[in-house]
Amino acid sequence: MSSKGSILIVDDEPNIRLVLQAAFEKAGYVAFVAEDAPSGLESFEKNSPDCVLTDVTMPGRSGYEFLRDIMQLKPETPVIIMTAYGTIPQAIQAIRDGAYEYVTKPFDLDVLKRVVASAFDAKTEGIVRPAKTASLIKPAFIAESQAMKDVANTIQQVADTRATVMIGGESGVGKEVVARALHECSSRGSKPFVAVSCAALPETLLESELFGHEKGAFTGADRVKPGRFEMAHEGTLFLDEVGEIPPSVQVKLLRVLQEREIERLGSGKPMKVDVRVVTATNRNLREAVAEGMFRLDLLYRLQVIEIVIPPLRERLEDIIPLAHYFLEKYCAENGREPLRIDHEAEKLMHQYRWPGNVRELENVVERAVVMATAADTVFNANLLPAQLRKVA
């Protein structure tokens, strides 16, 4: 029987090395073992394994230092980190540093095998360490303030990775715009971008929407229905208001993120999916964890990368450029010549606190375009709603 490939196992516990070596050799892999990072590096250079599975806490050099060694030598190699539950935040940092995935100890051998198989598939498809995209963020993403330039830089840095991204910020700041920018700046940009508002669907319907269902799975299921994960295959799934997902669905979502496969309701047959998951929330999910409303392990999975969008009142430099963008958009949609914003209207916009953030600004501009007469060429203070004129 031909080998599935080779894997290097690095762990300072002899029993773990023996168990993993036997398990992976039985599964058809060639398995090399090492007891620490220095001997692991020696084996890596000698045997050039297709995948590396390493412990974190070892005498001398840690698994994280070993990871950095591998990333310098052969960055396309998928490295899977084995970590205790209490060091998950450091494991997340390891993913940012180039690790493919992490598994927690004590681990389930079947889960570990699936993670390794997924890593081999990703390497074969050339998506373990994809090249940075040269795509530019589209004009709808306005970044004149330093805060939003920092967000834009983060988008460009992480867009073409497999890491999950959680976008935080007040309602209306533009979380979906950032999610779409992440998608468009990645090599998945030509594939589907599928958005789901988790708060808008009841628990039973949300599960069916995400994972799909078979005919007869429940009353009224008169046909097979693909879920949003299937629809987003090879693309991006955006879960808005992810903090509203009920606990029963959280368990299934965690399984999908761990194993990269779904099961339609009523099926029982797993289906592989290649989906980049981006989420958004305006809730403090750590508080939700403390209240028992959100799973900590799921939060870690979703928050590998966190992008927090500041409110509009904290990035004043973006207000007028955003207003110009919306003005051009809605003038074109209404078939009229573009309006020019005068100095007084700009001053009032700068002074206003914008509790509704960018969404409120867009609404104000669209209202002005609709209310302006055919003879108007200037967007002046009279076209602003009363709450903005009161700040003068």
C-alpha positions in Angstrom: 0.0 0.0 0.0 1.4 3.4 -1.0 1.9 6.0 1.7 -0.5 8.9 2.2 2.6 11.1 3.0 4.9 11.7 5.9 4.3 13.4 9.2 6.7 14.5 11.9 5.5 14.2 15.5 7.3 16.2 18.2 6.4 15.7 21.8 8.5 15.2 25.0 6.1 12.5 26.4 7.1 9.1 25.1 3.6 7.6 25.4 2.1 10.3 23.3 4.8 9.8 20.6 4.2 6.0 20.6 0.4 6.4 20.4 0.5 9.0 17.6 3.2 7.2 15.6 1.2 3.9 15.8 -2.1 5.6 14.9 -0.8 7.5 11.9 1.3 4.6 10.6 -1.9 2.4 10.8 -3.7 5.2 8.9 -1.2 4.9 6.1 1.3 7.7 6.8 5.0 7.5 7.3 5.5 8.9 10.8 8.8 10.3 12.2 9.1 11.2 15.9 11.3 13.5 18.0 11.4 14.3 21.7 12.1 18.0 21.5 12.4 21.0 19.2 16.2 20.6 18.4 15.8 16.9 17.4 12.6 17.7 15.7 14.4 20.4 13.6 17.1 17.8 12.7 14.5 15.3 11.6 12.6 18.0 9.6 15.8 18.9 7.7 16.7 15.2 7.1 13.3 13.8 6.2 11.4 16.8 4.9 7.9 15.7 6.1 4.7 16.8 4.5 3.2 17.8 7.8 4.3 18.5 11.4 2.5 17.9 14.6 4.1 19.5 17.6 3.6 19.9 21.3 3.9 23.4 22.8 5.5 22.9 26.2 8.8 21.0 25.8 12.3 21.3 27.5 14.5 23.9 25.9 12.8 25.4 22.9 9.1 25.6 22.8 6.8 24.4 20.1 6.2 28.0 19.1 10.0 28.5 18.5 10.0 25.3 16.5 7.1 26.6 14.4 9.2 29.7 13.6 12.1 27.6 12.6 9.9 25.7 10.1 8.4 28.9 8.8 11.9 30.1 7.9 13.0 26.8 6.3 9.8 25.7 4.5 6.8 28.0 5.1 4.5 25.9 2.9 4.6 23.0 5.5 1.4 22.7 7.5 2.2 22.7 11.2 -0.5 21.6 13.7 0.0 22.7 17.3 -1.0 20.5 20.2 -1.9 22.6 23.2 -3.5 22.4 26.7 -6.8 24.2 27.0 -5.3 27.0 29.1 -2.8 28.0 26.4 -5.3 28.4 23.6 -4.7 32.2 23.3 -1.0 31.4 22.6 -2.1 28.8 20.0 -4.2 31.4 18.3 -1.1 33.6 18.1 0.7 30.6 16.6 -1.9 30.5 13.8 -1.1 34.1 13.2 2.6 33.2 13.0 1.9 30.5 10.4 0.5 27.4 12.0 -2.2 25.6 10.1 -4.4 24.6 13.1 -4.3 23.7 16.8 -5.8 20.8 18.7 -6.4 20.8 22.5 -5.1 18.1 24.9 -6.4 15.6 25.7 -7.3 15.2 22.1 -9.6 12.8 20.2 -7.6 10.7 17.8 -10.3 10.8 15.2 -10.5 14.5 15.3 -6.7 14.8 15.1 -6.6 12.5 12.0 -9.3 14.7 10.3 -7.2 17.8 11.0 -4.1 16.2 9.6 -6.1 15.0 6.5 -7.4 18.5 6.0 -3.9 19.9 6.2 -2.7 17.4 3.5 -5.6 18.4 1.3 -4.9 22.1 1.8 -1.2 21.6 0.9 -2.1 19.6 -2.2 -4.4 22.3 -3.3 -1.8 25.0 -2.6 -3.8 26.9 -0.1 -1.8 26.4 3.1 0.3 29.4 2.7 -1.2 31.4 -0.2 0.6 34.3 -1.8 -0.6 37.8 -0.8 -3.1 39.3 -3.1 -2.5 42.5 -5.0 -6.2 43.3 -5.0 -7.1 46.8 -3.7 -10.0 47.5 -1.3 -12.9 48.9 -3.3 -13.9 52.5 -3.0 -16.8 51.9 -0.6 -14.1 51.3 2.0 -13.1 54.8 3.1 -9.9 55.1 5.1 -8.7 58.7 5.6 -8.4 58.4 9.4 -5.4 56.6 10.9 -7.7 54.2 12.7 -9.3 53.0 9.4 -5.9 52.9 7.7 -4.9 50.5 10.4 -8.0 48.4 9.7 -7.2 48.5 6.0 -3.7 47.3 6.6 -5.0 44.4 8.8 -7.4 43.4 6.0 -4.6 43.3 3.4 -2.4 41.3 5.8 -4.9 38.6 6.8 -7.3 38.5 3.8 -5.6 35.6 2.0 -5.3 33.3 5.0 -7.6 30.6 6.3 -7.9 32.3 9.7 -11.3 33.1 11.0 -11.9 36.8 11.6 -14.3 38.4 14.1 -15.3 42.0 13.4 -16.4 44.1 16.4 -17.8 47.6 16.8 -21.0 49.5 17.4 -24.1 49.0 15.2 -23.8 50.8 11.9 -20.0 51.2 11.7 -19.6 49.1 8.6 -18.8 45.6 9.7 -20.2 44.0 6.5 -18.1 46.4 4.4 -15.0 45.1 6.2 -16.2 41.5 5.7 -16.7 42.0 2.0 -13.2 43.7 1.8 -11.7 40.7 3.4 -13.4 38.5 0.8 -12.6 40.7 -2.2 -8.9 41.1 -1.2 -8.4 37.3 -1.0 -7.9 34.6 -3.6 -11.6 33.7 -2.8 -12.8 37.0 -4.2 -14.3 35.4 -7.4 -16.2 32.8 -5.3 -19.4 33.3 -3.3 -19.8 35.8 -0.5 -22.7 34.6 1.6 -24.1 36.7 4.5 -26.4 35.5 7.3 -28.0 37.6 10.0 -28.0 35.2 12.9 -30.4 37.4 14.9 -33.0 37.5 12.2 -33.7 33.7 12.2 -35.3 31.5 15.0 -33.2 28.6 16.3 -34.7 25.9 14.2 -34.6 27.9 11.0 -31.0 29.1 11.6 -29.7 25.5 11.9 -31.4 24.6 8.6 -30.2 27.8 6.9 -26.6 27.2 7.9 -26.3 23.4 7.3 -29.2 22.6 5.0 -31.6 19.8 5.2 -32.8 16.6 3.5 -36.3 16.0 2.2 -38.4 14.9 5.1 -36.0 16.1 7.8 -38.8 17.9 9.5 -42.4 18.9 8.9 -42.6 21.0 5.8 -39.2 19.9 4.4 -40.5 18.8 1.1 -37.2 19.0 -0.8 -33.5 18.9 -0.3 -32.1 22.4 0.6 -28.4 23.2 0.6 -27.3 25.3 3.6 -25.3 28.5 3.6 -22.0 26.7 4.2 -22.6 24.7 1.0 -23.5 27.9 -0.9 -20.3 29.5 0.3 -18.0 26.6 -0.7 -14.6 27.9 -1.7 -15.7 31.4 -0.7 -16.6 33.3 2.4 -19.4 32.9 4.9 -20.2 36.1 6.9 -22.1 35.4 10.1 -23.5 38.8 11.3 -24.6 39.2 14.9 -22.9 35.8 15.7 -23.4 36.4 19.5 -27.1 35.7 18.9 -26.5 32.1 17.8 -28.3 29.8 20.4 -26.1 27.2 22.3 -27.4 24.2 20.4 -26.3 25.7 17.1 -23.0 26.9 18.6 -22.0 23.2 19.2 -22.6 22.4 15.6 -20.8 25.5 14.4 -17.8 24.6 16.5 -17.7 21.1 14.9 -17.7 22.6 11.4 -14.8 24.9 12.2 -12.8 22.0 13.8 -13.5 19.4 11.1 -14.4 21.5 8.0 -17.4 19.4 7.2 -21.1 19.7 7.7 -24.1 17.4 7.9 -27.5 18.4 6.5 -30.4 18.0 8.9 -31.8 14.5 8.5 -28.7 13.2 6.6 -26.1 11.9 9.0 -23.6 11.9 6.1 -20.7 14.3 6.5 -19.8 16.7 3.6 -16.5 18.5 3.2 -16.7 22.2 2.8 -13.9 24.8 2.1 -15.3 28.0 3.6 -13.6 31.0 5.2 -15.7 32.2 8.1 -15.9 35.9 9.0 -18.2 37.0 11.9 -19.4 40.2 13.3 -20.8 41.3 16.7 -21.7 44.4 18.6 -21.9 42.4 21.9 -19.1 41.8 24.3 -18.8 38.0 23.8 -16.5 37.5 26.8 -19.4 38.8 29.0 -21.7 36.4 27.2 -19.2 33.6 28.0 -19.2 34.6 31.7 -23.0 34.6 31.6 -23.1 31.1 30.1 -24.6 32.3 26.8 -21.6 31.7 24.5 -19.1 28.9 24.4 -15.5 29.9 25.2 -14.0 27.3 22.8 -16.2 28.6 20.0 -15.1 32.2 20.8 -11.4 31.1 20.5 -12.2 29.5 17.1 -14.0 32.6 15.8 -11.6 35.2 17.1 -8.3 34.1 15.7 -8.1 37.5 14.2 -10.1 40.4 15.7 -10.8 43.6 13.9 -12.5 46.4 15.9 -14.0 49.2 13.9 -14.1 52.5 15.8 -17.3 54.6 15.8 -17.6 57.4 13.3 -17.3 60.0 16.1 -13.8 58.8 16.7 -12.7 59.1 13.1 -13.7 62.5 12.0 -11.4 62.5 8.9 -13.7 59.9 7.3 -17.0 61.8 7.6 -16.8 64.1 4.6 -15.1 61.5 2.3 -17.9 59.1 3.2 -20.5 61.8 2.6 -19.1 62.5 -0.8 -19.1 58.8 -1.7 -22.8 58.4 -0.6 -23.7 61.6 -2.4 -22.3 60.4 -5.7 -24.0 57.1 -5.2 -27.5 58.4 -4.5 -27.3 61.2 -7.1 -26.5 58.6 -9.7 -29.3 56.3 -8.5 -31.8 59.2 -8.6 -30.7 60.3 -12.1 -29.5 63.8 -11.0 -26.4 65.9 -11.3 -24.1 65.6 -8.2 -24.6 68.0 -5.4 -21.7 70.0 -3.8 -21.6 70.0 0.0 -21.1 73.5 1.4 -18.9 74.6 4.3 -21.7 75.0 6.8 -23.1 71.5 6.2 -19.6 70.0 6.5 -19.1 71.8 9.8 -22.4 70.5 11.2 -21.5 67.0 10.1 -18.2 67.2 11.9 -19.8 68.5 15.1 -22.6 65.8 15.2 -21.9 62.7 17.3 -23.4 60.2 14.8 -24.9 57.7 17.2 -26.0 55.6 14.2 -22.5 55.7 12.8 -21.9 55.2 9.0 -25.4 53.8 8.5 -26.9 57.0 9.9 -24.6 59.2 7.7 -25.7 57.2 4.6 -29.3 57.8 5.6 -28.8 61.5 6.0 -27.1 61.8 2.6 -29.8 59.8 0.8 -32.5 61.9 2.5 -30.8 65.1 1.3 -30.6 63.8 -2.3 -34.3 62.9 -2.3 -35.4 66.2 -0.7 -33.3 68.5 -2.9 -35.2 70.2 -5.7 -34.2 69.9 -9.3 -32.8 73.4 -9.2 -30.5 72.7 -6.2 -26.8 72.3 -6.9 -25.6 72.6 -3.3 -26.0 70.3 -0.3 -26.5 72.9 2.4 -27.5 72.9 6.0 -31.2 73.2 5.1 -31.0 69.7 3.7 -29.8 68.2 6.9 -32.3 66.7 9.4 -33.2 68.7 12.5 -31.0 66.8 14.9 -27.9 67.8 13.0 -28.9 71.5 12.7 -29.3 71.6 16.5 -25.6 71.1 17.1 -24.8 74.6 15.6 
